[in-house]
C-alpha cells in the first residue's frame, strides 16, 4: 500500500507537494484518481470512496453537447 501512496506526493528540495487533488466531498486524506486512458474521450478525475467525478475541460474547446 505504501507504493501506491508514493505517487501522490513529489519531493522538491525540502518540501513535499501533492500531485493529486483531494475529494471535495470526502475532504483531506482522500485523493482523486486521474483517468486518461486511450479509450477515454475526455480526461477525468474520480474518488474511489464516494464516487464523485469531474471532467477536465480542454483548453480552447467547449464541452461536447448532444444536438437537440
Backbone as CSV, one residue per row, in Angstrom:
resi,resn,N_x,N_y,N_z,CA_x,CA_y,CA_z,C_x,C_y,C_z
1,UNK,0.825,-1.197,0.000,0.000,0.000,0.000,0.866,1.257,0.000
2,UNK,2.041,1.176,0.589,2.917,2.336,0.636,3.369,2.747,-0.761
3,UNK,3.563,1.784,-1.661,3.993,2.115,-3.022,2.947,2.939,-3.746
4,UNK,1.677,2.664,-3.523,0.609,3.410,-4.178,0.584,4.855,-3.697
5,UNK,0.914,5.079,-2.466,0.883,6.439,-1.915,2.094,7.259,-2.333
6,UNK,3.168,6.602,-2.758,4.366,7.338,-3.157,4.104,8.217,-4.375
7,UNK,3.207,7.811,-5.258,2.905,8.587,-6.449,2.026,9.791,-6.187
8,UNK,1.496,9.922,-4.977,0.611,11.036,-4.649,1.375,12.272,-4.182
9,UNK,2.679,12.125,-3.949,3.494,13.229,-3.462,4.749,13.361,-4.312
10,UNK,5.265,14.592,-4.413,6.518,14.854,-5.108,7.432,15.624,-4.147
11,UNK,8.699,15.282,-4.135,9.666,15.942,-3.266,10.465,16.927,-4.102
12,UNK,10.462,18.180,-3.682,11.248,19.227,-4.342,12.074,19.922,-3.273
13,UNK,13.332,19.604,-3.226,14.202,20.165,-2.186,13.788,19.627,-0.826
14,UNK,13.431,20.523,0.083,12.996,20.134,1.426,11.484,20.141,1.570
15,UNK,10.750,20.350,0.481,9.298,20.432,0.582,8.627,19.231,-0.083
16,UNK,7.467,18.911,0.425,6.650,17.824,-0.105,5.404,18.447,-0.721
17,UNK,5.116,18.144,-1.979,3.927,18.694,-2.635,3.025,17.558,-3.100
18,UNK,1.718,17.793,-3.077,0.753,16.799,-3.529,0.616,16.864,-5.049
19,UNK,0.548,15.698,-5.692,0.399,15.654,-7.144,-1.064,15.476,-7.542
20,UNK,-1.940,15.057,-6.610,-3.360,14.886,-6.869,-4.163,15.786,-5.934
21,UNK,-5.394,16.080,-6.333,-6.269,16.912,-5.511,-7.064,16.042,-4.539
22,UNK,-7.515,16.663,-3.439,-8.391,15.972,-2.502,-9.811,15.959,-3.038
23,UNK,-10.599,14.985,-2.608,-12.011,14.916,-2.970,-12.756,16.022,-2.228
24,UNK,-13.558,16.840,-2.934,-14.284,17.917,-2.258,-15.387,17.416,-1.319
25,UNK,-15.895,16.214,-1.536,-16.940,15.669,-0.664,-16.357,14.960,0.558
26,UNK,-15.322,14.148,0.346,-14.730,13.360,1.441,-13.771,14.169,2.295
27,UNK,-13.116,15.159,1.703,-12.215,16.019,2.452,-10.763,15.572,2.398
28,UNK,-9.924,16.212,3.218,-8.497,15.910,3.224,-8.217,14.445,3.547
29,UNK,-7.255,13.882,2.833,-6.869,12.491,3.051,-7.384,11.544,1.991
30,UNK,-8.388,11.961,1.222,-8.934,11.122,0.159,-8.646,11.827,-1.168
31,UNK,-7.815,11.193,-1.995,-7.385,11.805,-3.248,-8.281,11.419,-4.412
32,UNK,-8.292,12.266,-5.442,-8.990,11.973,-6.689,-8.016,11.264,-7.632
33,UNK,-8.449,10.168,-8.222,-7.627,9.428,-9.181,-7.783,10.041,-10.567
34,UNK,-6.702,10.075,-11.331,-6.746,10.603,-12.693,-6.922,9.459,-13.674
35,UNK,-7.836,9.637,-14.629,-8.099,8.629,-15.656,-7.899,9.268,-17.019
36,UNK,-6.845,8.868,-17.711,-6.550,9.405,-19.048,-6.082,8.283,-19.959
37,UNK,-6.888,7.271,-20.143,-6.532,6.131,-20.977,-6.834,6.377,-22.438
38,UNK,-6.467,5.412,-23.279,-6.703,5.536,-24.713,-8.197,5.550,-25.034
39,UNK,-8.985,4.794,-24.301,-10.415,4.731,-24.548,-11.180,5.916,-23.994
40,UNK,-10.536,6.727,-23.179,-11.187,7.887,-22.580,-11.262,9.016,-23.602
41,UNK,-12.446,9.546,-23.816,-12.591,10.673,-24.737,-12.100,11.955,-24.085
42,UNK,-12.423,12.123,-22.809,-12.053,13.326,-22.073,-11.426,12.900,-20.746
43,UNK,-10.265,13.460,-20.390,-9.655,13.112,-19.101,-10.592,13.468,-17.945
44,UNK,-10.601,12.612,-16.912,-11.466,12.865,-15.768,-10.760,12.464,-14.491
45,UNK,-11.282,12.943,-13.367,-10.788,12.581,-12.048,-11.955,12.029,-11.250
46,UNK,-11.701,10.996,-10.442,-12.782,10.400,-9.668,-12.294,9.962,-8.296
47,UNK,-13.244,9.883,-7.353,-12.984,9.439,-5.988,-13.424,7.984,-5.868
48,UNK,-12.554,7.139,-5.338,-12.889,5.737,-5.175,-13.740,5.460,-3.955
49,UNK,-13.834,6.430,-3.070,-14.591,6.232,-1.828,-16.063,6.581,-2.005
50,UNK,-16.354,7.767,-2.514,-17.748,8.223,-2.605,-18.304,8.200,-4.028
51,UNK,-17.428,8.059,-5.050,-17.894,8.015,-6.428,-17.955,9.365,-7.117
52,UNK,-17.559,10.436,-6.440,-17.548,11.774,-7.046,-16.612,11.773,-8.251
53,UNK,-17.000,12.430,-9.344,-16.118,12.542,-10.505,-16.282,13.911,-11.148
54,UNK,-15.222,14.345,-11.798,-15.250,15.615,-12.523,-14.487,15.438,-13.821
55,UNK,-14.937,16.148,-14.841,-14.337,16.069,-16.168,-13.444,17.283,-16.359
56,UNK,-12.234,17.039,-16.831,-11.301,18.135,-17.093,-11.645,18.753,-18.441
57,UNK,-11.755,20.053,-18.476,-12.040,20.745,-19.736,-10.745,20.987,-20.480
58,UNK,-10.809,20.802,-21.781,-9.647,21.071,-22.622,-9.596,22.549,-22.944
59,UNK,-8.392,23.074,-23.061,-8.228,24.497,-23.363,-8.683,24.784,-24.781
60,UNK,-9.493,25.817,-24.947,-9.932,26.244,-26.260,-11.091,25.461,-26.834
61,UNK,-11.611,24.508,-26.103,-12.737,23.709,-26.598,-13.899,23.807,-25.629
62,UNK,-15.098,23.842,-26.180,-16.273,23.809,-25.328,-16.652,22.343,-25.129
63,UNK,-17.331,22.022,-24.026,-17.712,20.626,-23.809,-18.672,20.116,-24.877
64,UNK,-18.543,18.824,-25.201,-19.425,18.213,-26.192,-20.836,18.141,-25.635
65,UNK,-21.795,18.618,-26.424,-23.198,18.575,-26.017,-24.000,17.919,-27.119
66,UNK,-24.957,17.107,-26.757,-25.780,16.492,-27.799,-26.614,17.534,-28.531
67,UNK,-26.789,17.332,-29.823,-27.616,18.248,-30.625,-29.082,18.031,-30.283
68,UNK,-29.803,19.099,-30.231,-31.219,18.900,-29.956,-31.916,20.030,-29.445
